[in-house]
């Protein structure tokens, strides 16, 4: 039997693995911070053996409530992922599974590798509708990729979409893939109408260093990028600094920041109610956007989510709050679950990459619905 994780986004600590019925593991912290929740590893040599894998420190992780009613993901080919029986007793997370092949992968959520990211960039460019550029470099000198889609004329509305500030929230880049598939389809009437009057600026992966390290929430310097928007720095958060500078050049009329939530088993959106400039116009736009997203994709709901902040109480270090206040625009944080979606459950797959992708496709419909009201 062998357990390995020395690959893109791989992450695990092995404590003991000499007994199929008592494989002991620990979830590793981010490379330069104390957040621990993401795991992704390969198990070999256990075909047809009843395996019990125990994550001994699950109760000490960043979001222990995230393990309640959670089912881990597994794959034989890293393409097709499914859920496996998982339990949590308040301290130890336990997977009980019989692998049907000599090599199997287990992960916190369906991964989105850096190779997939690069392929996504290449495919978008090959559409002939997308310009690819680099906004700068990460701590470890990886590109901060920007996809620009549209005419880039002054009269265009400026739609900004970013994903994976928290690198372990891979559902966010699956979302972007779906959105791009539809936006770059010349036969899609919604996309054609959008691109007649809007330019899209899309950052599919804000945190490629953290993604490759197998981090949950931070970049290679240990910074939580979604706490850096008020005063980013080249030494700690160059990713935010570069994106912010470009936003200030282009302006922003609509902003979506795509995330995943560990604890809540729902798809929901958090708006900008707490910023000082929040007003009735933005409130109406928020309501219209959410109503149209729910019609476009019933996976979305607006009954359960984060508590709404009082006006003036928002933390402007967060992307959605900073953008909403800086540009007086409609801005959302869109959250998807690591667990299943409780209002539309799927026992075999739970929430996964394909459902995230479909959510990304659906998101173009509410964008079109609010487009003419943004200015």
N, C-alpha and C positions, 0 to 999 in steps of 0.2 A: 504494500500500500504506500502511496506517495501523495503528499499535498503540496501544491506549488502555487505561487502568486506573482512570480517575477515576469509579469507581462503588463501591457497597457491597462491601467486602472486596477490592477490586482492589489488586494490588500487582505491580509489575515496574519495572525500570530498563532503558531502551532504549539500547544502545550504537551499533548500526548496523542499518539496515533498508532499504538501497537495492538489495539483491540477494536474490531469493527463496531462493537456494541458500546464503546465508550471513547469516541474521538473527542478530545478536549481542545478547544480553540479559544482565542481571545480576539475581539474586534480591535483593530489597530487605530491609534489616533492619527489625525492629519499630520503631515510631515513636520509642520512647524507650529502646531497649535494643539489644544487639548480636546478638540471635537472628535468623537468616535461614534460611528454608526454604520458607515459604509463597509461592506465586505464583498469580496469577489475572489474566488479561488477555484483551483482544479483538483479534483480527487481522482486518482487512478488506482487500478488494481482492486476494486471492490465490486466488480460485476456480480450481480445476483446475491449479494450479501446484505442482510438487513443491517443498515448502518444507523447509528445514533450519534449525531454531531451536536455537541454541547458548547454553546458560546458562554463561557463562564462569567464574563463581565458585562453581559447585556444590561443588567440593572444599573450599571455605572455609566452607561453611554449618555450621549448628549440629550436624547429624547426617549427615555425608557417607556413613556406612555405610547410611543410608536410601535412597541412590540405587542401591545394588546390587540388580539384578533388579526395579527399579521401572519402571512404565509410567505416563506422564502421562495425565491425563483431558482429554477434549474434549467440546464440545457445540455444536450449532447453535442450540438454543432455550433453553438453560439449564434444561431439564427432563430431557431424556434425555442422559445422560453415558455415554461409552464410553472405552476405553483406546486409546492410539495408540503406535506403535513408538518406544521410548525406549532409549537406551544411555548408559553412563557409563564414562569411561576413567580415572577417578581424580581428574580435575580438572574436566572439562567434561561437562555433561549435555546430550544431543542428542536432539531430537525430529525425526523425519523423517516428514512427513505431507503428503498431497495434500488440501486442503480441497475439499469438494464444493459449497460455496456461498460467497458473497461475504463472509459474516460468520461467524466461528467463535470460540469461547472455549476457552482452555486453562487448566487449574487443577491444583494439587498434589493436591487431592482434591475430590470433589463438594461445592460450597459449600452453606452453609445461611445464607441472607441474614437481615438484621435484619427485613425485611418478612415473611419466612417465620416468624420468631420471633414477631412481633406477631400474625400470623394464627393461629399455634398457640395463643397465649394466648387469643385471642378464641374460637376453636373449642372449647377446653377449657371456657371459661366458659359457652358456649351449651349445653353438655350438660346443665346444670342440676344437675350433681353436683360442680362444682368452684368453689371460691372463689378469686378472684384478688386479690392484694394486693401492695403494694410494700414491701419491707423497708428501702428507702432509695435513695440515689442513688450513681451511679458518680462517678469523677473528673470526667467531662464531663457530669454531671447527667442521665444516662439512668437509667431505673427498674431496680431489681434485683427482678425479678418472682418472686413465690412463688405456686405453685399448691397449694392445700390441698384434699384430697379425703378425705372421711370425716366421722365424727360429731364428732370433736374432744372426746370425753369422756375423763375421766381414766383410765378403765380401758383405753382403746384402746392398742394397741402403736403406737409412733411410728416410721414408716419414712421416712427422709430419703434423697433422691436428688438429686445435683447433677451438672451437666455443663458442659463448656467452660470450666473454669478456664483452660485453654490454648485460646485462641480459634480457632487454626488447626485444632484437632481437631474438625472439624465432624461427623464420624461420631457424636460424643457426643450432639449434639442430634437427629440422625436417630434414634438409640436412644431418646431420650426421647419423640419423636413416636410411635414404635411402642408404647412402654409405655403412653402416654396413650390411644392408640386402643383398646387392649384394656381398660385399667383403667376407662375411661369408657363401656364397652359394657354396658348393663344386661342384655343377653342372655348375657354371658359368665359361666359358673358360677364360674370361678376368681376373677374380679373380685368377684363378689357375695360369695363366702366371705371374701375378703380384707377387704372394706369392712365386713363384719359385726363385725370385731374389731380393725381397724387404721385409723389415719389416715396418709395419705401427705402429705409435705411435699416438693415438687419445685421445684427451681430449674433451669429448662431451659438458661439461659445465664448463667453466673456472670460473664462478661466481655464485655458488649456493646460497650464502647468498643474493646477490642482486636479484636473481630470486625469492626467497621465499618472500622477502620484497616487491616485485612488483616494483623494481627500473627500470628505463630506462637504465642508463649508468654506474652506480657505484656499488662498493662493500659496505659492511656494514660499512667500515671506511670512505666512501665518495670518494674513489679513482677511477678514470677512468683507468681501467687496461691497456687500449691501449695507455696510456701515461706514463707507468711505466717501460718500457723494458730496458732503459739505466741504471737505478739504482733502482731496486725494493728493498723493505725493508720488514722485517718480521712483523713490526708493522703496515704498511700501505697497502702493496700489497704482502702478502705471497703467493698468487695464482701464480703471475708472477714469483716470486723468485723460487718457487718449480719447475715450468715447465722449466724455464731457466736453472736451475742446471741440470736437467735430459737431456736437449738438449745438454749441454756441455759434458755430459758423452757419449751420443750416437753418436753425430754428426747429421747433417741435410743435405740431398741432395735435398729435395723438401718440401716446406712449404706452407700450405693453412690456412689462417685465415678467418673464415666464419662470415659474418655480414649481417645486414639489413640496408638499407638507407631510411630515412624518406621522403626525398623530391623527389628523382629521380625515376620515374616509370619504371625502367629497371633493368635487370640482367646484371651485368658488373664486370670486374676485374680491380684492380689497381695493377700495378707491382712495381718494385723497381728502376725505372729509375733515381731517385734522389740520390741514395747512391754513395759514392765515388768510389767503386769498380765495378760499372756497366760497362759492356763491350758488345762487339758484340755477344759473345757466349750466354750470358743471354738474349740479345735481340732476337736472333733467337729462343731460347727455349720458350720465352714468346709468340712469334708469332705462333709457332707450337702448343703450348698448347691451345691458344685461338681459333685457327682455328679448332682444333679437338673437343673442347668443343661445339662450335657452330654446328658442324656436329652431335654430339651426342645428343644435346638438343637445338632445335631452340629457346627456351626461352632466351638463352644467346645471347648477341650482343656485338659488340666492337666499335660501332660508338659513343655512348654517355656514358660518365662516368666522373671521376674526371680529372682535368687538369694534364698533365704530368709535373713532376718537372724537373728542370735542374739538371744535374749531380752535386753531392755535396751539393744539397740543401735539401735533405731529413731530416726529423726529426727522429733521431735514438731512440727516446723514443717510437715510434710506433713499434708494433710487426714485421710487414713485413719488415720494413726498418732495424731494428736491426738484425733480423735473416739473411736477405740477405747479409748484410755487414759482420756479424760475421762468416758466413759459406761459403760465396761466392757462394751462391746457388740460384736456381730458387725459388722465393717467390711471393705469390699473396695474396691480400685481395679480397675475392669474396663477392660482395654485391648483395642482393636481395631486392625487394621493399616491403614496408608496403602497398602500394597502389596496383593497378592492374599493370600488365606488359603491357606497352603501345604498344609494337610491337606484342603482341599476347594476346589481352584482353579477359576476361571472365566476363560478366556482373553479373552473379550470385555469383561467388566465388572470383573474383579478383585473386591476388596472395594469396596463402594459404599454409597450412601445406603440403598437398599432392603434390603440384607443387614443393615445396622446397625439399621434399623427392625424387621426380623424378630427380631433379637437382643433388642431392647427388649420386643417382645411376649412372647418366650419367657421373659424374666427373671421374669415374675410367677409362673411355676410353681415355681422354687426358693424364692421368697419365701414362697409358701404352704406349701411343704414344711417350712421351718424355723420358721414363725410360732409354733406352740404351744410351741416350745422356747426362745424368746428370753428369757423371764423365768423 
